[in-house]
Protein backbone atom coordinates (compact mmCIF):
# COMPACT_ATOMS: atom_id res chain seq x y z
CA UNK A 1 0.00 0.00 0.00
CA UNK A 2 2.82 2.42 0.95
CA UNK A 3 4.56 1.75 -2.37
CA UNK A 4 1.31 2.32 -4.26
CA UNK A 5 0.72 5.61 -2.47
CA UNK A 6 4.32 6.66 -3.17
CA UNK A 7 3.79 5.92 -6.86
CA UNK A 8 0.58 7.96 -6.93
CA UNK A 9 2.32 10.87 -5.18
CA UNK A 10 5.20 10.70 -7.68
CA UNK A 11 2.83 10.79 -10.63
CA UNK A 12 0.91 13.67 -9.01
CA UNK A 13 4.09 15.70 -8.54
CA UNK A 14 5.12 14.93 -12.10
CA UNK A 15 1.75 16.16 -13.38
CA UNK A 16 2.03 19.35 -11.32
CA UNK A 17 5.55 20.02 -12.61
CA UNK A 18 4.44 19.41 -16.19
CA UNK A 19 1.51 21.78 -15.75
CA UNK A 20 3.75 24.38 -14.14
CA UNK A 21 6.26 24.09 -16.99
CA UNK A 22 3.47 24.56 -19.53
CA UNK A 23 2.29 27.71 -17.78
CA UNK A 24 5.84 29.07 -17.62
CA UNK A 25 6.12 28.56 -21.38
CA UNK A 26 2.81 30.37 -21.88
CA UNK A 27 3.96 33.24 -19.67
CA UNK A 28 7.29 33.52 -21.54
CA UNK A 29 5.57 33.64 -24.92
CA UNK A 30 3.14 36.16 -23.49
CA UNK A 31 6.00 38.37 -22.32
CA UNK A 32 7.42 38.43 -25.84
CA UNK A 33 4.03 39.39 -27.27
CA UNK A 34 3.52 41.98 -24.53
CA UNK A 35 6.76 43.75 -25.42
CA UNK A 36 5.67 43.94 -29.05
CA UNK A 37 2.20 45.25 -28.14
CA UNK A 38 3.45 47.81 -25.65
CA UNK A 39 5.69 49.33 -28.34
CA UNK A 40 2.74 50.17 -30.59
CA UNK A 41 1.95 53.86 -30.16
CA UNK A 42 -1.05 54.01 -32.51
CA UNK A 43 -3.81 51.50 -33.20
CA UNK A 44 -7.07 51.73 -35.10
CA UNK A 45 -8.98 49.46 -32.70
CA UNK A 46 -8.28 47.50 -29.53
CA UNK A 47 -8.47 44.29 -31.57
CA UNK A 48 -5.17 45.35 -33.21
CA UNK A 49 -3.28 44.49 -30.02
CA UNK A 50 -5.12 41.39 -28.88
CA UNK A 51 -3.34 38.27 -27.72
CA UNK A 52 -4.32 35.55 -25.31
CA UNK A 53 -2.28 33.91 -22.55
CA UNK A 54 -4.67 33.41 -19.62
CA UNK A 55 -7.62 35.49 -20.81
CA UNK A 56 -10.55 33.74 -22.49
CA UNK A 57 -10.18 35.86 -25.59
CA UNK A 58 -7.61 38.49 -26.66
CA UNK A 59 -7.89 40.68 -23.58
CA UNK A 60 -4.38 40.04 -22.26
CA UNK A 61 -2.99 42.04 -25.17
CA UNK A 62 -5.49 44.89 -24.81
CA UNK A 63 -4.67 45.26 -21.13
CA UNK A 64 -0.93 45.29 -21.79
CA UNK A 65 -1.36 48.05 -24.38
CA UNK A 66 -3.51 50.17 -22.07
CA UNK A 67 -1.20 49.74 -19.09
CA UNK A 68 1.75 50.84 -21.24
CA UNK A 69 -0.17 54.02 -22.11
CA UNK A 70 -0.83 54.67 -18.40
CA UNK A 71 2.58 54.00 -16.82
CA UNK A 72 1.96 55.60 -13.43
CA UNK A 73 -1.25 53.86 -12.40
CA UNK A 74 -1.34 51.77 -9.21
CA UNK A 75 -0.26 48.21 -9.89
CA UNK A 76 -3.23 46.68 -8.13
CA UNK A 77 -6.40 45.16 -9.55
CA UNK A 78 -9.79 43.86 -8.47
CA UNK A 79 -11.65 41.25 -10.50
CA UNK A 80 -14.71 39.24 -9.63
CA UNK A 81 -16.61 36.46 -11.30
CA UNK A 82 -13.28 34.65 -11.84
CA UNK A 83 -14.42 31.03 -11.23
CA UNK A 84 -11.12 29.23 -10.41
CA UNK A 85 -8.97 31.85 -12.21
CA UNK A 86 -7.89 29.43 -14.94
CA UNK A 87 -9.13 31.93 -17.52
CA UNK A 88 -8.92 35.49 -16.31
CA UNK A 89 -8.16 38.94 -17.62
CA UNK A 90 -5.91 39.88 -14.69
CA UNK A 91 -3.85 36.73 -14.24
CA UNK A 92 -1.25 37.76 -16.83
CA UNK A 93 -0.92 41.10 -15.02
CA UNK A 94 -0.30 39.16 -11.82
CA UNK A 95 2.32 36.82 -13.27
CA UNK A 96 3.98 38.93 -15.98
CA UNK A 97 3.85 42.37 -14.38
CA UNK A 98 3.83 41.34 -10.71
CA UNK A 99 0.69 43.31 -9.88
CA UNK A 100 -1.17 42.63 -6.63
CA UNK A 101 -4.84 41.84 -6.66
CA UNK A 102 -8.13 40.84 -5.14
CA UNK A 103 -10.28 38.24 -6.87
CA UNK A 104 -13.69 37.02 -5.78
CA UNK A 105 -16.05 34.26 -6.83
CA UNK A 106 -19.28 32.94 -5.36
CA UNK A 107 -18.07 29.33 -5.30
CA UNK A 108 -15.92 28.18 -2.33
CA UNK A 109 -14.89 25.18 -4.44
CA UNK A 110 -13.53 27.46 -7.17
CA UNK A 111 -11.56 29.54 -4.68
CA UNK A 112 -10.20 26.42 -2.96
CA UNK A 113 -9.01 25.11 -6.31
CA UNK A 114 -7.40 28.48 -7.08
CA UNK A 115 -5.47 28.49 -3.81
CA UNK A 116 -3.96 25.08 -4.58
CA UNK A 117 -2.31 26.33 -7.75
CA UNK A 118 1.52 26.61 -7.55
CA UNK A 119 1.55 30.26 -8.60
CA UNK A 120 -0.81 31.35 -5.81
CA UNK A 121 1.84 31.54 -3.10
CA UNK A 122 4.34 33.18 -5.44
CA UNK A 123 2.27 36.32 -5.92
CA UNK A 124 0.38 38.85 -3.82
CA UNK A 125 -3.15 37.65 -4.58
CA UNK A 126 -6.11 37.69 -2.22
CA UNK A 127 -8.87 35.26 -3.21
CA UNK A 128 -12.24 35.37 -1.45
CA UNK A 129 -15.24 33.07 -1.84
CA UNK A 130 -18.16 35.48 -1.68
CA UNK A 131 -21.31 36.15 -3.68
CA UNK A 132 -21.00 39.80 -4.65
CA UNK A 133 -24.10 41.99 -4.52
CA UNK A 134 -24.90 45.69 -4.79
CA UNK A 135 -25.23 45.74 -1.01
CA UNK A 136 -21.80 44.29 -0.17
CA UNK A 137 -19.48 45.05 -3.10
CA UNK A 138 -18.22 48.42 -1.89
CA UNK A 139 -17.37 47.13 1.58
CA UNK A 140 -15.64 44.03 0.16
CA UNK A 141 -13.35 46.11 -2.04
CA UNK A 142 -12.72 48.76 0.62
CA UNK A 143 -11.74 46.11 3.17
CA UNK A 144 -8.95 44.96 0.85
CA UNK A 145 -7.94 48.24 -0.81
CA UNK A 146 -7.94 50.38 2.33
CA UNK A 147 -7.06 53.98 1.54
CA UNK A 148 -5.06 53.02 -1.56
CA UNK A 149 -6.31 53.23 -5.13
CA UNK A 150 -6.27 50.45 -7.70
CA UNK A 151 -5.26 50.51 -11.34
CA UNK A 152 -7.85 48.21 -12.87
CA UNK A 153 -11.31 46.90 -12.08
CA UNK A 154 -12.91 44.06 -14.01
CA UNK A 155 -16.53 43.02 -13.44
CA UNK A 156 -17.81 39.85 -15.09
CA UNK A 157 -20.56 38.17 -13.09
CA UNK A 158 -23.03 37.35 -15.88
CA UNK A 159 -25.74 39.23 -14.07
CA UNK A 160 -25.79 42.44 -12.03
CA UNK A 161 -22.69 43.92 -13.67
CA UNK A 162 -24.20 47.37 -14.22
CA UNK A 163 -25.60 47.59 -10.68
CA UNK A 164 -22.31 46.51 -9.12
CA UNK A 165 -20.27 49.18 -10.85
CA UNK A 166 -22.92 51.75 -9.95
CA UNK A 167 -22.54 50.78 -6.27
CA UNK A 168 -18.73 51.08 -6.17
CA UNK A 169 -17.42 54.42 -4.97
CA UNK A 170 -14.48 53.42 -2.76
CA UNK A 171 -12.10 53.27 -5.75
CA UNK A 172 -11.83 55.06 -9.10
CA UNK A 173 -9.42 52.97 -11.15
CA UNK A 174 -8.02 54.42 -14.39
CA UNK A 175 -9.10 51.27 -16.28
CA UNK A 176 -12.46 49.55 -15.93
CA UNK A 177 -13.38 46.44 -17.94
CA UNK A 178 -17.05 45.53 -18.07
CA UNK A 179 -18.68 42.55 -19.67
CA UNK A 180 -21.60 43.67 -21.85
CA UNK A 181 -24.44 41.64 -23.30
CA UNK A 182 -24.45 42.31 -27.03
CA UNK A 183 -27.88 40.69 -27.35
CA UNK A 184 -29.24 43.86 -25.74
CA UNK A 185 -28.19 45.72 -28.90
CA UNK A 186 -26.17 48.82 -29.69
CA UNK A 187 -29.00 51.36 -29.51
CA UNK A 188 -30.63 51.01 -26.09
CA UNK A 189 -29.29 51.76 -22.60
CA UNK A 190 -30.76 48.76 -20.80
CA UNK A 191 -29.84 46.27 -18.10
CA UNK A 192 -31.47 43.43 -16.24
CA UNK A 193 -33.58 44.61 -13.29
CA UNK A 194 -31.59 44.28 -10.08
CA UNK A 195 -32.02 41.12 -8.00
CA UNK A 196 -29.48 40.35 -5.29
CA UNK A 197 -29.79 36.61 -5.89
CA UNK A 198 -29.73 36.82 -9.69
CA UNK A 199 -28.61 33.71 -11.59
CA UNK A 200 -28.66 33.74 -15.37
CA UNK A 201 -30.05 30.23 -15.83
CA UNK A 202 -32.78 30.85 -13.28
CA UNK A 203 -33.74 34.09 -15.02
CA UNK A 204 -34.06 32.31 -18.39
CA UNK A 205 -33.33 28.71 -19.30
CA UNK A 206 -31.11 29.80 -22.22
CA UNK A 207 -28.69 31.67 -19.95
CA UNK A 208 -28.83 34.64 -22.34
CA UNK A 209 -30.67 37.11 -20.10
CA UNK A 210 -27.95 38.78 -18.04
CA UNK A 211 -25.87 41.91 -17.69
CA UNK A 212 -26.31 45.20 -19.51
CA UNK A 213 -26.04 46.72 -22.95
CA UNK A 214 -22.95 48.59 -24.06
CA UNK A 215 -25.07 51.74 -24.12
CA UNK A 216 -26.10 51.35 -20.48
CA UNK A 217 -22.52 50.80 -19.33
CA UNK A 218 -21.29 53.75 -21.36
CA UNK A 219 -24.03 55.95 -19.90
CA UNK A 220 -22.86 55.01 -16.40
CA UNK A 221 -19.20 55.43 -17.35
CA UNK A 222 -19.69 58.92 -18.74
CA UNK A 223 -21.56 60.00 -15.62
CA UNK A 224 -18.48 58.96 -13.64
CA UNK A 225 -15.89 60.67 -15.81
CA UNK A 226 -14.88 57.73 -18.00
CA UNK A 227 -14.72 57.28 -21.74
CA UNK A 228 -15.47 54.18 -23.79
CA UNK A 229 -12.27 53.29 -25.68
CA UNK A 230 -13.39 50.08 -27.40
CA UNK A 231 -14.38 46.44 -27.13
CA UNK A 232 -12.59 43.18 -27.70
CA UNK A 233 -13.17 41.32 -30.96
CA UNK A 234 -15.14 38.60 -29.17
CA UNK A 235 -17.87 41.15 -28.45
CA UNK A 236 -18.16 40.57 -24.72
CA UNK A 237 -15.80 42.99 -22.93
CA UNK A 238 -15.89 46.79 -23.06
CA UNK A 239 -12.99 49.00 -21.98
CA UNK A 240 -13.35 52.31 -20.19
CA UNK A 241 -10.56 54.71 -19.22
CA UNK A 242 -10.91 57.60 -16.79
CA UNK A 243 -10.85 60.89 -18.70
CA UNK A 244 -8.19 62.53 -16.55
CA UNK A 245 -5.87 59.55 -17.08
CA UNK A 246 -6.35 59.02 -20.82
CA UNK A 247 -3.88 60.65 -23.18
CA UNK A 248 -4.38 61.56 -26.84
CA UNK A 249 -3.52 58.04 -27.96
CA UNK A 250 -6.56 56.66 -26.05
CA UNK A 251 -9.46 58.49 -27.72
CA UNK A 252 -13.12 58.10 -26.84
CA UNK A 253 -15.31 56.02 -29.15
CA UNK A 254 -19.04 56.06 -29.60
CA UNK A 255 -21.20 53.07 -28.70
CA UNK A 256 -22.15 52.59 -32.35
CA UNK A 257 -18.50 52.61 -33.43
CA UNK A 258 -17.20 50.37 -30.66
CA UNK A 259 -20.02 47.80 -30.58
CA UNK A 260 -19.05 44.29 -31.69
CA UNK A 261 -21.65 41.65 -32.48
CA UNK A 262 -20.19 38.40 -31.12
CA UNK A 263 -19.90 35.04 -32.82
CA UNK A 264 -20.31 33.30 -29.45
CA UNK A 265 -23.09 30.65 -29.42
CA UNK A 266 -23.46 29.58 -25.79
CA UNK A 267 -27.23 29.37 -25.37
CA UNK A 268 -28.84 26.31 -23.77
CA UNK A 269 -32.05 24.48 -24.55
CA UNK A 270 -34.64 23.60 -21.90
CA UNK A 271 -32.62 20.50 -20.97
CA UNK A 272 -29.54 22.57 -20.27
CA UNK A 273 -27.67 21.46 -23.38
CA UNK A 274 -25.84 23.81 -25.75
CA UNK A 275 -28.03 24.46 -28.79
CA UNK A 276 -25.68 26.79 -30.73
CA UNK A 277 -28.35 29.36 -31.62
CA UNK A 278 -27.38 32.30 -33.83
CA UNK A 279 -27.29 35.91 -32.59
CA UNK A 280 -30.76 36.67 -33.99
CA UNK A 281 -32.20 33.42 -32.62
CA UNK A 282 -30.83 34.18 -29.16
CA UNK A 283 -32.30 37.66 -29.24
CA UNK A 284 -35.70 36.16 -30.16
CA UNK A 285 -35.54 33.89 -27.12
CA UNK A 286 -35.71 36.95 -24.86
CA UNK A 287 -38.73 38.64 -26.45
CA UNK A 288 -40.94 38.13 -23.38
CA UNK A 289 -38.40 39.42 -20.85
CA UNK A 290 -38.51 42.81 -19.12
CA UNK A 291 -35.46 45.11 -18.92
CA UNK A 292 -34.63 48.33 -17.08
CA UNK A 293 -33.86 51.47 -19.07
CA UNK A 294 -31.14 53.39 -17.21
CA UNK A 295 -31.94 56.71 -18.90
CA UNK A 296 -35.73 56.73 -18.37
CA UNK A 297 -35.50 54.75 -15.10
CA UNK A 298 -38.41 52.58 -16.16
CA UNK A 299 -39.02 48.94 -16.98
CA UNK A 300 -39.77 48.13 -20.60
CA UNK A 301 -40.16 45.05 -22.82
CA UNK A 302 -37.00 43.56 -24.23
C-alpha positions in Angstrom: 0.0 0.0 0.0 2.8 2.4 0.9 4.6 1.8 -2.4 1.3 2.3 -4.3 0.7 5.6 -2.5 4.3 6.7 -3.2 3.8 5.9 -6.9 0.6 8.0 -6.9 2.3 10.9 -5.2 5.2 10.7 -7.7 2.8 10.8 -10.6 0.9 13.7 -9.0 4.1 15.7 -8.5 5.1 14.9 -12.1 1.8 16.2 -13.4 2.0 19.4 -11.3 5.5 20.0 -12.6 4.4 19.4 -16.2 1.5 21.8 -15.8 3.8 24.4 -14.1 6.3 24.1 -17.0 3.5 24.6 -19.5 2.3 27.7 -17.8 5.8 29.1 -17.6 6.1 28.6 -21.4 2.8 30.4 -21.9 4.0 33.2 -19.7 7.3 33.5 -21.5 5.6 33.6 -24.9 3.1 36.2 -23.5 6.0 38.4 -22.3 7.4 38.4 -25.8 4.0 39.4 -27.3 3.5 42.0 -24.5 6.8 43.7 -25.4 5.7 43.9 -29.1 2.2 45.2 -28.1 3.4 47.8 -25.7 5.7 49.3 -28.3 2.7 50.2 -30.6 1.9 53.9 -30.2 -1.0 54.0 -32.5 -3.8 51.5 -33.2 -7.1 51.7 -35.1 -9.0 49.5 -32.7 -8.3 47.5 -29.5 -8.5 44.3 -31.6 -5.2 45.3 -33.2 -3.3 44.5 -30.0 -5.1 41.4 -28.9 -3.3 38.3 -27.7 -4.3 35.6 -25.3 -2.3 33.9 -22.5 -4.7 33.4 -19.6 -7.6 35.5 -20.8 -10.6 33.7 -22.5 -10.2 35.9 -25.6 -7.6 38.5 -26.7 -7.9 40.7 -23.6 -4.4 40.0 -22.3 -3.0 42.0 -25.2 -5.5 44.9 -24.8 -4.7 45.3 -21.1 -0.9 45.3 -21.8 -1.4 48.1 -24.4 -3.5 50.2 -22.1 -1.2 49.7 -19.1 1.8 50.8 -21.2 -0.2 54.0 -22.1 -0.8 54.7 -18.4 2.6 54.0 -16.8 2.0 55.6 -13.4 -1.3 53.9 -12.4 -1.3 51.8 -9.2 -0.3 48.2 -9.9 -3.2 46.7 -8.1 -6.4 45.2 -9.6 -9.8 43.9 -8.5 -11.6 41.2 -10.5 -14.7 39.2 -9.6 -16.6 36.5 -11.3 -13.3 34.6 -11.8 -14.4 31.0 -11.2 -11.1 29.2 -10.4 -9.0 31.9 -12.2 -7.9 29.4 -14.9 -9.1 31.9 -17.5 -8.9 35.5 -16.3 -8.2 38.9 -17.6 -5.9 39.9 -14.7 -3.9 36.7 -14.2 -1.3 37.8 -16.8 -0.9 41.1 -15.0 -0.3 39.2 -11.8 2.3 36.8 -13.3 4.0 38.9 -16.0 3.9 42.4 -14.4 3.8 41.3 -10.7 0.7 43.3 -9.9 -1.2 42.6 -6.6 -4.8 41.8 -6.7 -8.1 40.8 -5.1 -10.3 38.2 -6.9 -13.7 37.0 -5.8 -16.0 34.3 -6.8 -19.3 32.9 -5.4 -18.1 29.3 -5.3 -15.9 28.2 -2.3 -14.9 25.2 -4.4 -13.5 27.5 -7.2 -11.6 29.5 -4.7 -10.2 26.4 -3.0 -9.0 25.1 -6.3 -7.4 28.5 -7.1 -5.5 28.5 -3.8 -4.0 25.1 -4.6 -2.3 26.3 -7.8 1.5 26.6 -7.5 1.6 30.3 -8.6 -0.8 31.4 -5.8 1.8 31.5 -3.1 4.3 33.2 -5.4 2.3 36.3 -5.9 0.4 38.8 -3.8 -3.1 37.6 -4.6 -6.1 37.7 -2.2 -8.9 35.3 -3.2 -12.2 35.4 -1.5 -15.2 33.1 -1.8 -18.2 35.5 -1.7 -21.3 36.2 -3.7 -21.0 39.8 -4.6 -24.1 42.0 -4.5 -24.9 45.7 -4.8 -25.2 45.7 -1.0 -21.8 44.3 -0.2 -19.5 45.1 -3.1 -18.2 48.4 -1.9 -17.4 47.1 1.6 -15.6 44.0 0.2 -13.3 46.1 -2.0 -12.7 48.8 0.6 -11.7 46.1 3.2 -8.9 45.0 0.8 -7.9 48.2 -0.8 -7.9 50.4 2.3 -7.1 54.0 1.5 -5.1 53.0 -1.6 -6.3 53.2 -5.1 -6.3 50.4 -7.7 -5.3 50.5 -11.3 -7.8 48.2 -12.9 -11.3 46.9 -12.1 -12.9 44.1 -14.0 -16.5 43.0 -13.4 -17.8 39.9 -15.1 -20.6 38.2 -13.1 -23.0 37.4 -15.9 -25.7 39.2 -14.1 -25.8 42.4 -12.0 -22.7 43.9 -13.7 -24.2 47.4 -14.2 -25.6 47.6 -10.7 -22.3 46.5 -9.1 -20.3 49.2 -10.9 -22.9 51.7 -10.0 -22.5 50.8 -6.3 -18.7 51.1 -6.2 -17.4 54.4 -5.0 -14.5 53.4 -2.8 -12.1 53.3 -5.7 -11.8 55.1 -9.1 -9.4 53.0 -11.2 -8.0 54.4 -14.4 -9.1 51.3 -16.3 -12.5 49.6 -15.9 -13.4 46.4 -17.9 -17.0 45.5 -18.1 -18.7 42.5 -19.7 -21.6 43.7 -21.8 -24.4 41.6 -23.3 -24.5 42.3 -27.0 -27.9 40.7 -27.3 -29.2 43.9 -25.7 -28.2 45.7 -28.9 -26.2 48.8 -29.7 -29.0 51.4 -29.5 -30.6 51.0 -26.1 -29.3 51.8 -22.6 -30.8 48.8 -20.8 -29.8 46.3 -18.1 -31.5 43.4 -16.2 -33.6 44.6 -13.3 -31.6 44.3 -10.1 -32.0 41.1 -8.0 -29.5 40.3 -5.3 -29.8 36.6 -5.9 -29.7 36.8 -9.7 -28.6 33.7 -11.6 -28.7 33.7 -15.4 -30.0 30.2 -15.8 -32.8 30.8 -13.3 -33.7 34.1 -15.0 -34.1 32.3 -18.4 -33.3 28.7 -19.3 -31.1 29.8 -22.2 -28.7 31.7 -20.0 -28.8 34.6 -22.3 -30.7 37.1 -20.1 -27.9 38.8 -18.0 -25.9 41.9 -17.7 -26.3 45.2 -19.5 -26.0 46.7 -23.0 -22.9 48.6 -24.1 -25.1 51.7 -24.1 -26.1 51.4 -20.5 -22.5 50.8 -19.3 -21.3 53.7 -21.4 -24.0 56.0 -19.9 -22.9 55.0 -16.4 -19.2 55.4 -17.3 -19.7 58.9 -18.7 -21.6 60.0 -15.6 -18.5 59.0 -13.6 -15.9 60.7 -15.8 -14.9 57.7 -18.0 -14.7 57.3 -21.7 -15.5 54.2 -23.8 -12.3 53.3 -25.7 -13.4 50.1 -27.4 -14.4 46.4 -27.1 -12.6 43.2 -27.7 -13.2 41.3 -31.0 -15.1 38.6 -29.2 -17.9 41.1 -28.4 -18.2 40.6 -24.7 -15.8 43.0 -22.9 -15.9 46.8 -23.1 -13.0 49.0 -22.0 -13.3 52.3 -20.2 -10.6 54.7 -19.2 -10.9 57.6 -16.8 -10.9 60.9 -18.7 -8.2 62.5 -16.5 -5.9 59.5 -17.1 -6.3 59.0 -20.8 -3.9 60.6 -23.2 -4.4 61.6 -26.8 -3.5 58.0 -28.0 -6.6 56.7 -26.1 -9.5 58.5 -27.7 -13.1 58.1 -26.8 -15.3 56.0 -29.2 -19.0 56.1 -29.6 -21.2 53.1 -28.7 -22.1 52.6 -32.3 -18.5 52.6 -33.4 -17.2 50.4 -30.7 -20.0 47.8 -30.6 -19.0 44.3 -31.7 -21.6 41.7 -32.5 -20.2 38.4 -31.1 -19.9 35.0 -32.8 -20.3 33.3 -29.5 -23.1 30.7 -29.4 -23.5 29.6 -25.8 -27.2 29.4 -25.4 -28.8 26.3 -23.8 -32.1 24.5 -24.5 -34.6 23.6 -21.9 -32.6 20.5 -21.0 -29.5 22.6 -20.3 -27.7 21.5 -23.4 -25.8 23.8 -25.7 -28.0 24.5 -28.8 -25.7 26.8 -30.7 -28.3 29.4 -31.6 -27.4 32.3 -33.8 -27.3 35.9 -32.6 -30.8 36.7 -34.0 -32.2 33.4 -32.6 -30.8 34.2 -29.2 -32.3 37.7 -29.2 -35.7 36.2 -30.2 -35.5 33.9 -27.1 -35.7 37.0 -24.9 -38.7 38.6 -26.5 -40.9 38.1 -23.4 -38.4 39.4 -20.9 -38.5 42.8 -19.1 -35.5 45.1 -18.9 -34.6 48.3 -17.1 -33.9 51.5 -19.1 -31.1 53.4 -17.2 -31.9 56.7 -18.9 -35.7 56.7 -18.4 -35.5 54.7 -15.1 -38.4 52.6 -16.2 -39.0 48.9 -17.0 -39.8 48.1 -20.6 -40.2 45.1 -22.8 -37.0 43.6 -24.2 
